[in-house]
């Protein structure tokens, strides 16, 4: 997605209302606020303000009909959301879902707004551990209100909006697209990182120089992929529900349709990458088990071959060890003859087994 880059704006100072502190304001009266906020205001397709207190949202929305706002809430509780219920008429069930963890990705439609629940996944660098960050959002005809419990890269979302400022005239759909694109791209990056780790694991499978526990690493990868799959697969349904025409909220205006379709393609790509990587890891683990079985068969075969060789002198010496007289008893040539027979028969068996590849 391309567009003219706006003039760089000075970021709000550390003492602004969105930063926790003894004099900061928030969506609650707590001091310091339990819920730090970040805000932006677009009017007539232009960014006109950011970093303003959340209590001024109603003032901005009622002053101009062509205004849309973004309010980011970090780890709020129901008390923190009370002002939003009053100002935006949020449904009690949506507010309840916004403070409950470990929900599946979904998009619920209410009369005046949408409630979206998503998860952004990030694979820890150099490891198989997946770090999920669950996020929710209320979408009204003139506002996007994300609710997050983890340190999601909000700066990435703002950068996307700034890079495509020419699309801001499309209202709240512009804000929702930037937010969804950042979430889906994070999922895609996590899928690619896990796929790269699967390729490294495959290389280590037959490389004796790699000190990697293939079995343990493979199961770790498969666990992370299963968790990421629970995040990526439902995205197709979520996007379909978000883009469905509604008499109150229409996100995909004609100019935004190609951009939402691009997000949809990336979501499908992430899900397909996860499924392909899962199959890849399963194949690696099966190959590892097969290789371990082959090595065990080789060891067992070698042990059986040496047992057959050792059986020759054991049989000869054991037979005559039963006080059975043998030719040349008490004679030097008898000892030499029996020893030569043992060496000859053992040598013949060794050569035969060697030729068959058992030794």
N, C-alpha and C positions, 0 to 999 in steps of 0.2 A: 504494500500500500504506500503510495507516494503522495507528496503534496508539498506546498511551500512551507518552509520552516519559519515559525514566527520569531520575532525579535526576542532574544533571551530575556527572561523576566528575573528580577531579583527575588530569590527565595525568601520566605518569611523568616524573621529573626527568631532566635531561640526563645525569646520571651513572648511570642505571639500566643493567641488563644488556643492553638492546637497542640501546644507543648505543655506537658504536666508541670505544675509549679504552684507556689502558694497563692498566686493571683490569677491563675488561668481559669477560664470558663470552659464549660463543656455542655453536653446535653443533660447533665445533672448539676446539682449545687455542691457536689463533693469537692473538698479542697484538701490536697490536690485531686484533680479529677481521676476517677477510676477508669474513665474511658476517653483517652486522647482522640481528637478528631482532626481530620484534614478536609478542607472544603475548596470547591471551585464553583464559579458562576459564569455561565455563558449567556450572552444576550445577543439576539439577532445574528447568531453564528460567530460571535467573537468572544474571546476570554476577557472579561472585564474585571474580575476580582477573584482572589483566592486567599485562604488563610483567615477568613472572617469567622466570627463565633457562630456556632450552630443555631443559637437562639435568633439569629437574624434571617434565617431561611424564609420564614413566612413573610417577613417584610419585603424581601427581594421578589418572592413569587407573586405577591399581590400587587406590587408596584408596576410590573411589566408582564404582559401576557406572553412575550417571546423569550422568556427566561427559563433556563434549565439549570439545575444545580447538581453537584456531586458532594456527598457527605460520606466520608470514610470513618467508620467506628472500629476502634481496636479493643476487642475483648469486653463488650458491654454485658450488663445483666439486665433483667427485666425492668429494674428501676431506671436504668440508663435509657431504656427504650420508651419510657412512659411519655416523654415529650413528643416522640415521633408518632405514637399512637394518637395523641391529641391533634397534632398538626396535619398528619397525612391520612388519618382514619384507617390505620393498619388493622388487619383482622387479628383477633386474639390468638388464633391457631398459628398464624404466621409468626407472630412475636414469640410464641412458645417454642416453635421450631428453631428460631434464630439463636436461642440460648441453650439448645440441647445438642450435645456432641454426637459424633459417629452416626450420622444419617447418610443414607444413600443419595447420590446425585438425583435431583428432581427439579421440576418447575411447576409450581402450583399457581393457578389463576384464581384470583378473587375479583370481586366486582370492580374495585377501584385500583387494583395494583397486582403485580406479580411477586411471587416469592421464589427465589432461585437458591438451590443448595448445590455447591460444587466442591471439589477438592483439587488442589494443585499438588502435584508430586514432584519431589526433587531427590535425585540419587546422590548420596554423599560421594564426593570426589574420591576415586580410587577404591571404593567399596561397594558392597551389594545392598547396603541398607537404604530403604526408601523412607524419606522424610515427608509425610503428608501434611498439608496445611488446609484445613477445612474452612470454607468461606461461604457466606450467604449474602444475599442482596435483595432489597426491596426495590422494585421498579415501578414507578408511577409515571403518569404521562409527562411529568416535568422534572423528575428527580431520579437519580440512581444513588442508592444508599447501601453500599457494601458493609457487611459485618464480618469481621475476621477475628480469629483467635490466635493466629500465628503471624510471624513477621514475613508476610508476603511482600514481594517487591512492588510496592505502590509506585515507586519512582519509574518503574518500567511502564506502568499504565499511563502515567502522565507524559512520558516521553512519546508514547504512541499517539496520544491526543495531540501533542504539540507538532508531531511530524505530519499529521493529516488534518491540520487546522481548517483546511478548506471544506471539510465534511461536517464541521460543527453546526452548520445551518440545518442539519437533519435532526436536530433535537436530541432527545434522550437515547434514540437508537445509536447515535454516534458514540455516546458515553458507554452504552452497553457493549457495543462492538469492541471498543478498545479494551474493556475489562475482560470480555470473553476471550479475545485474541491472546492476551497475556497469559491467561489461565491455560488455554489449550496449548500454546507454544511451550509452556513449562512442562506440561504432560508429555509433549513430543520430545523435548530434550531429555527428560528422564527415561523415556523408552529407548532413545538412541544410546544413552549412556549404558543402560543395562544390556543392550544389544552388543555394544563394543566389549563389555566385560564377558559376554558369552563367546565372542570371537577369541578373546585372549585365553579363555578357559579351554577352548577347542585346541588352540596351539599348544597349550601346556599338557594336553592329554598324552601326546606321543613324544614330548620333549623331556628327556631325563634331566636336563639342566634346570628346568623350572621346578622350584620347590613349592608346589601348590597342592593343597589337599583338594583334589578335584571333586571328590564326593561331597565334602562339607561345603565347598564353594558353590557347587551346583545346586544343592538344596537351599542355600541362602538366596541364590539368584531366583530360583523358582518361587520362593516365598515372596520376594519383593515383586516379582512379575504378577503373581496372583493378586497382591494388594493393588498394584497399578491397574490391573485389568478391571477391578471393581470400580475404579475411578473413570477409566477411559470409555469402556463399553457403553454405559448409559448416556454418554454425551450426545449421541445421535438423537435419542428421544428428547433430551432436554432442549437441544437446539430446535427441533421440530416444533415443540410446544411454544417456545419463545417467539418463533417466526410466524406462528399462526395468526391470521388477521383477527383483530378484536375491536369492538366498537369503542373501547376506552383507550387502549394502548396499541399503537401500531409502530413497531420497532423498525421493520424492514421497509423503509420508503424506497422508491425505485432506485435512487442513487446509492443506497446502502446494500441492495440485494447482492451485487457481486462480492462485496466484502464479507457479508455473512456467509455466502456460499464458500468463500475461501477458508473461513474459520471451520465450516463444516467439513471441508476436505482435509484440513489439518487434523481434525478430531478423528476422522476415519483412518487417516494415516497412522496416528498414534495407536489406535486400537489394533490395527493390522500389524504394526511393528511389535506390539506386545504379544499378540497371538503367535506370530512367526518366531519370536525369540523364545517363547515358552516351548514350542515344538523343538527348536534348536537345542535348548538346554536338556530337554527330555532325551533327545537323540544322543547328546554328549554323555549323559549319565548311563544310557543303555550301552553305548560303546565302551565306556569305562568298565561297566560290569562284565561285558563280554571279554574285554582285554584281561581283566583280572582272572576270569575263568580260564582263558587260554594260557596265561602264565601258570596257573595252578595245574593245568593238564600237563604242561611241559615239565614242571617239577615232579609231578607224580610219575610221568613216563621215565624220567631219568632215574628216579629212585627204584622203579621196577626193573630197569635195565641193570643197574648195579646189583640189585638183589639176585638177578639171574646169574650174574657173573660170580658172585660170592657163593651161590648155591653149589657150584662145581667142586671147589675144594672142601666145602662143608660135607657134601655127599660122600666124596671119596674117603676123607679122613674119618668121617663118622662111621662108615661101613666097616672099615678095618679097625676102627677103635673098639669094636665089640669083641676083641680078642679072636678075630677070625684071621687065620694065617694068610699071608699074601705072598705072591712070588718074590723071592729074594729076602725073605724074613731073616733078620739078623745079618744081612749082607749089605755092604756099602752100595752095590749096584742096585739093590732093591729100593733103597731110599731115593737114589738118583732117578730111577725109573718112575716112581710114583710122583715125585716132585715135577718131573718133566711132563708127565701126563696131565697133572693139574694145570700147569702153565699153558700147555698146548690147548686144552679144551677151553680154558678161560679166555685165551687169546682169540680162538675161533669165534666164541660167542660175542666177544667185544667187537671184533671186526664186522660181524653180521649186524649187530645193533647199531654200530657206527654208520654202516652203509645205509640203513633204514632211517637214519636221522634221529635215533633215540638218544644218542650220546654226542 
